[in-house]
Amino acid sequence: MSDKELFEIAASAIEASTRPEKWTEVCERLGDRCNALFAFVFEFDPTLHGAPIFHTPENLEFMKEFIALFKSGASNDEPRSYASIARQEVGVFLPEAELLGVTHDSAIPPNAFRDGYFPLIGAQSRGAARLNDIGPYLDALSLHFAYGSKHMDPQVRNDIALLGPVLGMALEAGRIFRALSRGYAMLLEAFDTLDCGAVICEPDGHILLSNRTFQAFAREADAILEVGGMVSTVAERGRAGLARLVHDATRSGTTSRDLVLALERRSGKLPIIAKGAPLRSADIRAGETLALLLFIDPEDETRISVEGLAAFGVLSPAEIEVCDLLVRGVPTKDIALRRDTSTETTRAQIKSATAKLLCTSRLDLVRLALSTRAPLADRPSAP
């Protein structure tokens, strides 16, 4: 194998760390260069005896049942071979006979799984190499040959010795990228559960990330817009104020009181309240502060509840029901009418709840309800 061919296979493996579909090409090229029927690259789980990640060449439909068995760990005959592979140095390719400590292929112990698929693919021998030296998985490369292991080209061992560490690092990088992708997806999902519009943007207002509530606000086009990837407002006179809010949020020395703005609504409803906050971290973007903008709809009645008050565990069910109406702005008389009780009973329940929660007034009760409510939108349960 020429140095150029080795380099090209290594480059494909590195690319496969972020583009898993490239592993098909890597396996095909490995098989061709090593004069093998097939090359497989996979992660073997020594505990479950399966291969959760298994890369193969294309067009192996006729082997799908055997591959599925191997991936699931249903084969009980393979662990001995892979325990031997795990004891080898990274990149050391050995035929199966050598791995199992016998002198020739005919002395290999019976293996129902192996003997079941060998005739299907026309294989006479196989071999494997370990690709990693850390981690819970055994990363491995397996080659299948149409001839006995004694006819294997010695160059195969040299090529795998060079490529093995690269393949192993590519598999490890792939695991890292998958973990990062899962983590990022979870963070995005959490960002979307906020009950207010949320945007992370650059100092010029360019949006880097926005949640579903903000996107709904922007589609509604009542107060907030997204124009050319920038956060903006429907009312022209509000645009300068919003731009200043974003700019001030990325400056040092700005107080939180300065980072609040009311955005006029075209519908005439109460304005959307915009709040800004700085995001300063070298891990986010070195040398630059980003802005976090929160857009709160005061017309949204779901943003206030007695979840937090009930969590203290001191209120009776009746007091929780009364407080729920109270914090939503319902007058005492109307609370009594809705609950079919007297005004005096309602006042007594409000007074009792206020005392139990160590509040001195109804306003304190509302503040406590606001401060103890999680800022998460109610999401419908999956059926």
Secondary structure as a PSIPRED ss2 file (coil, helix, strand):
# PSIPRED VFORMAT (PSIPRED V4.0)

   1 M C   1.000  0.000  0.000
   2 S C   1.000  0.000  0.000
   3 D H   0.000  1.000  0.000
   4 K H   0.000  1.000  0.000
   5 E H   0.000  1.000  0.000
   6 L H   0.000  1.000  0.000
   7 F H   0.000  1.000  0.000
   8 E H   0.000  1.000  0.000
   9 I H   0.000  1.000  0.000
  10 A H   0.000  1.000  0.000
  11 A H   0.000  1.000  0.000
  12 S H   0.000  1.000  0.000
  13 A H   0.000  1.000  0.000
  14 I H   0.000  1.000  0.000
  15 E H   0.000  1.000  0.000
  16 A H   0.000  1.000  0.000
  17 S C   1.000  0.000  0.000
  18 T C   1.000  0.000  0.000
  19 R C   1.000  0.000  0.000
  20 P H   0.000  1.000  0.000
  21 E H   0.000  1.000  0.000
  22 K H   0.000  1.000  0.000
  23 W H   0.000  1.000  0.000
  24 T H   0.000  1.000  0.000
  25 E H   0.000  1.000  0.000
  26 V H   0.000  1.000  0.000
  27 C H   0.000  1.000  0.000
  28 E H   0.000  1.000  0.000
  29 R H   0.000  1.000  0.000
  30 L H   0.000  1.000  0.000
  31 G H   0.000  1.000  0.000
  32 D H   0.000  1.000  0.000
  33 R H   0.000  1.000  0.000
  34 C C   1.000  0.000  0.000
  35 N C   1.000  0.000  0.000
  36 A C   1.000  0.000  0.000
  37 L C   1.000  0.000  0.000
  38 F E   0.000  0.000  1.000
  39 A E   0.000  0.000  1.000
  40 F E   0.000  0.000  1.000
  41 V E   0.000  0.000  1.000
  42 F E   0.000  0.000  1.000
  43 E E   0.000  0.000  1.000
  44 F E   0.000  0.000  1.000
  45 D E   0.000  0.000  1.000
  46 P C   1.000  0.000  0.000
  47 T C   1.000  0.000  0.000
  48 L C   1.000  0.000  0.000
  49 H C   1.000  0.000  0.000
  50 G E   0.000  0.000  1.000
  51 A E   0.000  0.000  1.000
  52 P E   0.000  0.000  1.000
  53 I E   0.000  0.000  1.000
  54 F E   0.000  0.000  1.000
  55 H E   0.000  0.000  1.000
  56 T C   1.000  0.000  0.000
  57 P C   1.000  0.000  0.000
  58 E C   1.000  0.000  0.000
  59 N C   1.000  0.000  0.000
  60 L C   1.000  0.000  0.000
  61 E H   0.000  1.000  0.000
  62 F H   0.000  1.000  0.000
  63 M H   0.000  1.000  0.000
  64 K H   0.000  1.000  0.000
  65 E H   0.000  1.000  0.000
  66 F H   0.000  1.000  0.000
  67 I H   0.000  1.000  0.000
  68 A H   0.000  1.000  0.000
  69 L H   0.000  1.000  0.000
  70 F H   0.000  1.000  0.000
  71 K H   0.000  1.000  0.000
  72 S H   0.000  1.000  0.000
  73 G C   1.000  0.000  0.000
  74 A C   1.000  0.000  0.000
  75 S C   1.000  0.000  0.000
  76 N C   1.000  0.000  0.000
  77 D C   1.000  0.000  0.000
  78 E C   1.000  0.000  0.000
  79 P H   0.000  1.000  0.000
  80 R H   0.000  1.000  0.000
  81 S H   0.000  1.000  0.000
  82 Y H   0.000  1.000  0.000
  83 A H   0.000  1.000  0.000
  84 S H   0.000  1.000  0.000
  85 I H   0.000  1.000  0.000
  86 A H   0.000  1.000  0.000
  87 R C   1.000  0.000  0.000
  88 Q C   1.000  0.000  0.000
  89 E C   1.000  0.000  0.000
  90 V E   0.000  0.000  1.000
  91 G C   1.000  0.000  0.000
  92 V C   1.000  0.000  0.000
  93 F C   1.000  0.000  0.000
  94 L E   0.000  0.000  1.000
  95 P E   0.000  0.000  1.000
  96 E H   0.000  1.000  0.000
  97 A H   0.000  1.000  0.000
  98 E H   0.000  1.000  0.000
  99 L H   0.000  1.000  0.000
 100 L C   1.000  0.000  0.000
 101 G C   1.000  0.000  0.000
 102 V C   1.000  0.000  0.000
 103 T C   1.000  0.000  0.000
 104 H C   1.000  0.000  0.000
 105 D H   0.000  1.000  0.000
 106 S H   0.000  1.000  0.000
 107 A H   0.000  1.000  0.000
 108 I C   1.000  0.000  0.000
 109 P C   1.000  0.000  0.000
 110 P C   1.000  0.000  0.000
 111 N C   1.000  0.000  0.000
 112 A H   0.000  1.000  0.000
 113 F H   0.000  1.000  0.000
 114 R H   0.000  1.000  0.000
 115 D H   0.000  1.000  0.000
 116 G H   0.000  1.000  0.000
 117 Y H   0.000  1.000  0.000
 118 F H   0.000  1.000  0.000
 119 P H   0.000  1.000  0.000
 120 L H   0.000  1.000  0.000
 121 I H   0.000  1.000  0.000
 122 G C   1.000  0.000  0.000
 123 A C   1.000  0.000  0.000
 124 Q C   1.000  0.000  0.000
 125 S E   0.000  0.000  1.000
 126 R E   0.000  0.000  1.000
 127 G E   0.000  0.000  1.000
 128 A E   0.000  0.000  1.000
 129 A E   0.000  0.000  1.000
 130 R E   0.000  0.000  1.000
 131 L C   1.000  0.000  0.000
 132 N C   1.000  0.000  0.000
 133 D C   1.000  0.000  0.000
 134 I C   1.000  0.000  0.000
 135 G C   1.000  0.000  0.000
 136 P C   1.000  0.000  0.000
 137 Y C   1.000  0.000  0.000
 138 L E   0.000  0.000  1.000
 139 D E   0.000  0.000  1.000
 140 A E   0.000  0.000  1.000
 141 L E   0.000  0.000  1.000
 142 S E   0.000  0.000  1.000
 143 L E   0.000  0.000  1.000
 144 H E   0.000  0.000  1.000
 145 F E   0.000  0.000  1.000
 146 A C   1.000  0.000  0.000
 147 Y C   1.000  0.000  0.000
 148 G C   1.000  0.000  0.000
 149 S H   0.000  1.000  0.000
 150 K H   0.000  1.000  0.000
 151 H H   0.000  1.000  0.000
 152 M C   1.000  0.000  0.000
 153 D C   1.000  0.000  0.000
 154 P C   1.000  0.000  0.000
 155 Q H   0.000  1.000  0.000
 156 V H   0.000  1.000  0.000
 157 R H   0.000  1.000  0.000
 158 N H   0.000  1.000  0.000
 159 D H   0.000  1.000  0.000
 160 I H   0.000  1.000  0.000
 161 A H   0.000  1.000  0.000
 162 L H   0.000  1.000  0.000
 163 L H   0.000  1.000  0.000
 164 G H   0.000  1.000  0.000
 165 P H   0.000  1.000  0.000
 166 V H   0.000  1.000  0.000
 167 L H   0.000  1.000  0.000
 168 G H   0.000  1.000  0.000
 169 M H   0.000  1.000  0.000
 170 A H   0.000  1.000  0.000
 171 L H   0.000  1.000  0.000
 172 E H   0.000  1.000  0.000
 173 A H   0.000  1.000  0.000
 174 G H   0.000  1.000  0.000
 175 R H   0.000  1.000  0.000
 176 I H   0.000  1.000  0.000
 177 F H   0.000  1.000  0.000
 178 R H   0.000  1.000  0.000
 179 A H   0.000  1.000  0.000
 180 L H   0.000  1.000  0.000
 181 S H   0.000  1.000  0.000
 182 R H   0.000  1.000  0.000
 183 G H   0.000  1.000  0.000
 184 Y H   0.000  1.000  0.000
 185 A H   0.000  1.000  0.000
 186 M H   0.000  1.000  0.000
 187 L H   0.000  1.000  0.000
 188 L H   0.000  1.000  0.000
 189 E H   0.000  1.000  0.000
 190 A H   0.000  1.000  0.000
 191 F H   0.000  1.000  0.000
 192 D H   0.000  1.000  0.000
 193 T C   1.000  0.000  0.000
 194 L E   0.000  0.000  1.000
 195 D C   1.000  0.000  0.000
 196 C C   1.000  0.000  0.000
 197 G E   0.000  0.000  1.000
 198 A E   0.000  0.000  1.000
 199 V E   0.000  0.000  1.000
 200 I E   0.000  0.000  1.000
 201 C E   0.000  0.000  1.000
 202 E C   1.000  0.000  0.000
 203 P C   1.000  0.000  0.000
 204 D C   1.000  0.000  0.000
 205 G C   1.000  0.000  0.000
 206 H E   0.000  0.000  1.000
 207 I E   0.000  0.000  1.000
 208 L E   0.000  0.000  1.000
 209 L E   0.000  0.000  1.000
 210 S E   0.000  0.000  1.000
 211 N C   1.000  0.000  0.000
 212 R H   0.000  1.000  0.000
 213 T H   0.000  1.000  0.000
 214 F H   0.000  1.000  0.000
 215 Q H   0.000  1.000  0.000
 216 A H   0.000  1.000  0.000
 217 F H   0.000  1.000  0.000
 218 A H   0.000  1.000  0.000
 219 R H   0.000  1.000  0.000
 220 E H   0.000  1.000  0.000
 221 A C   1.000  0.000  0.000
 222 D C   1.000  0.000  0.000
 223 A C   1.000  0.000  0.000
 224 I E   0.000  0.000  1.000
 225 L E   0.000  0.000  1.000
 226 E E   0.000  0.000  1.000
 227 V E   0.000  0.000  1.000
 228 G C   1.000  0.000  0.000
 229 G C   1.000  0.000  0.000
 230 M E   0.000  0.000  1.000
 231 V E   0.000  0.000  1.000
 232 S E   0.000  0.000  1.000
 233 T E   0.000  0.000  1.000
 234 V C   1.000  0.000  0.000
 235 A C   1.000  0.000  0.000
 236 E H   0.000  1.000  0.000
 237 R H   0.000  1.000  0.000
 238 G H   0.000  1.000  0.000
 239 R H   0.000  1.000  0.000
 240 A H   0.000  1.000  0.000
 241 G H   0.000  1.000  0.000
 242 L H   0.000  1.000  0.000
 243 A H   0.000  1.000  0.000
 244 R H   0.000  1.000  0.000
 245 L H   0.000  1.000  0.000
 246 V H   0.000  1.000  0.000
 247 H H   0.000  1.000  0.000
 248 D H   0.000  1.000  0.000
 249 A H   0.000  1.000  0.000
 250 T C   1.000  0.000  0.000
 251 R C   1.000  0.000  0.000
 252 S C   1.000  0.000  0.000
 253 G C   1.000  0.000  0.000
 254 T C   1.000  0.000  0.000
 255 T C   1.000  0.000  0.000
 256 S H   0.000  1.000  0.000
 257 R H   0.000  1.000  0.000
 258 D H   0.000  1.000  0.000
 259 L C   1.000  0.000  0.000
 260 V E   0.000  0.000  1.000
 261 L E   0.000  0.000  1.000
 262 A E   0.000  0.000  1.000
 263 L E   0.000  0.000  1.000
 264 E C   1.000  0.000  0.000
 265 R C   1.000  0.000  0.000
 266 R C   1.000  0.000  0.000
 267 S C   1.000  0.000  0.000
 268 G C   1.000  0.000  0.000
 269 K C   1.000  0.000  0.000
 270 L C   1.000  0.000  0.000
 271 P C   1.000  0.000  0.000
 272 I E   0.000  0.000  1.000
 273 I E   0.000  0.000  1.000
 274 A E   0.000  0.000  1.000
 275 K E   0.000  0.000  1.000
 276 G E   0.000  0.000  1.000
 277 A E   0.000  0.000  1.000
 278 P E   0.000  0.000  1.000
 279 L E   0.000  0.000  1.000
 280 R C   1.000  0.000  0.000
 281 S C   1.000  0.000  0.000
 282 A C   1.000  0.000  0.000
 283 D C   1.000  0.000  0.000
 284 I C   1.000  0.000  0.000
 285 R C   1.000  0.000  0.000
 286 A C   1.000  0.000  0.000
 287 G C   1.000  0.000  0.000
 288 E C   1.000  0.000  0.000
 289 T C   1.000  0.000  0.000
 290 L E   0.000  0.000  1.000
 291 A E   0.000  0.000  1.000
 292 L E   0.000  0.000  1.000
 293 L E   0.000  0.000  1.000
 294 L E   0.000  0.000  1.000
 295 F E   0.000  0.000  1.000
 296 I E   0.000  0.000  1.000
 297 D C   1.000  0.000  0.000
 298 P C   1.000  0.000  0.000
 299 E C   1.000  0.000  0.000
 300 D C   1.000  0.000  0.000
 301 E H   0.000  1.000  0.000
 302 T H   0.000  1.000  0.000
 303 R H   0.000  1.000  0.000
 304 I C   1.000  0.000  0.000
 305 S C   1.000  0.000  0.000
 306 V C   1.000  0.000  0.000
 307 E H   0.000  1.000  0.000
 308 G H   0.000  1.000  0.000
 309 L H   0.000  1.000  0.000
 310 A H   0.000  1.000  0.000
 311 A H   0.000  1.000  0.000
 312 F C   1.000  0.000  0.000
 313 G C   1.000  0.000  0.000
 314 V C   1.000  0.000  0.000
 315 L C   1.000  0.000  0.000
 316 S C   1.000  0.000  0.000
 317 P H   0.000  1.000  0.000
 318 A H   0.000  1.000  0.000
 319 E H   0.000  1.000  0.000
 320 I H   0.000  1.000  0.000
 321 E H   0.000  1.000  0.000
 322 V H   0.000  1.000  0.000
 323 C H   0.000  1.000  0.000
 324 D H   0.000  1.000  0.000
 325 L H   0.000  1.000  0.000
 326 L H   0.000  1.000  0.000
 327 V H   0.000  1.000  0.000
 328 R C   1.000  0.000  0.000
 329 G C   1.000  0.000  0.000
 330 V C   1.000  0.000  0.000
 331 P C   1.000  0.000  0.000
 332 T H   0.000  1.000  0.000
 333 K H   0.000  1.000  0.000
 334 D H   0.000  1.000  0.000
 335 I H   0.000  1.000  0.000
 336 A H   0.000  1.000  0.000
 337 L H   0.000  1.000  0.000
 338 R H   0.000  1.000  0.000
 339 R H   0.000  1.000  0.000
 340 D C   1.000  0.000  0.000
 341 T C   1.000  0.000  0.000
 342 S C   1.000  0.000  0.000
 343 T H   0.000  1.000  0.000
 344 E H   0.000  1.000  0.000
 345 T H   0.000  1.000  0.000
 346 T H   0.000  1.000  0.000
 347 R H   0.000  1.000  0.000
 348 A H   0.000  1.000  0.000
 349 Q H   0.000  1.000  0.000
 350 I H   0.000  1.000  0.000
 351 K H   0.000  1.000  0.000
 352 S H   0.000  1.000  0.000
 353 A H   0.000  1.000  0.000
 354 T H   0.000  1.000  0.000
 355 A H   0.000  1.000  0.000
 356 K H   0.000  1.000  0.000
 357 L C   1.000  0.000  0.000
 358 L C   1.000  0.000  0.000
 359 C C   1.000  0.000  0.000
 360 T C   1.000  0.000  0.000
 361 S C   1.000  0.000  0.000
 362 R H   0.000  1.000  0.000
 363 L H   0.000  1.000  0.000
 364 D H   0.000  1.000  0.000
 365 L H   0.000  1.000  0.000
 366 V H   0.000  1.000  0.000
 367 R H   0.000  1.000  0.000
 368 L H   0.000  1.000  0.000
 369 A H   0.000  1.000  0.000
 370 L H   0.000  1.000  0.000
 371 S H   0.000  1.000  0.000
 372 T C   1.000  0.000  0.000
 373 R C   1.000  0.000  0.000
 374 A C   1.000  0.000  0.000
 375 P C   1.000  0.000  0.000
 376 L E   0.000  0.000  1.000
 377 A C   1.000  0.000  0.000
 378 D C   1.000  0.000  0.000
 379 R C   1.000  0.000  0.000
 380 P C   1.000  0.000  0.000
 381 S C   1.000  0.000  0.000
 382 A C   1.000  0.000  0.000
 383 P C   1.000  0.000  0.000
